[in-house]
Amino acid sequence: MADSDSACGKAKEMNSPSPKMPRSILKHDHGEPHSGVRWDEMNILMTYHPADKDYGHMKVDEPKTPYRYADADSEGETDVKGIDPATLSSELHGTSDDASGSRWAEYDSNDENHDEQLTPEELERKQDFKKKRSQHYNEYYNVKLARELIAKDLEEEDDD
């Protein structure tokens, strides 16, 4: 029985906290290897952010846009020269001395004068082009009309 008492005493000593280090149920044993993830931060920085990596930033070397700031002394005043209202009115109504009004007349009658200058072959080609262009623009309506006529013909054949 003495042997059993000594065995129980040794078991109690192992389970009881030692005077050097109190045993706690909340603290982990530091002797076990850490089972979590360990990050090598320097390796990550070197891999994803190398010193010679180009991030696509571009330096644009161009001069600043010139901008003339208003003078503080001349607020409301500008250096822009005004236009005489009589001159502006005469230019708008086409009564000026220069031939600027005749340009519009030339432009309006340009097609008629151009047709007179064409050779007969060019004139025939131009008329043929106009005819084909109008046919092209009316093609949708022509197809629609053709479908209606075909539908009417099929109805007449069915009636017979």
Secondary structure by P-SEA (a helix, b strand, c coil): caaaaaaaaaaaaaacccccbbbbcccccccccccccccaaaaaaaacccccccccbbbbbcccccccccccccccccccccccaaaaaaaaaccccccccaaaaaaaaaaaaaaaaccaaaaaaaaaaaaaaaaaaaaaaaaaaaaaaaaaaaaaaaac
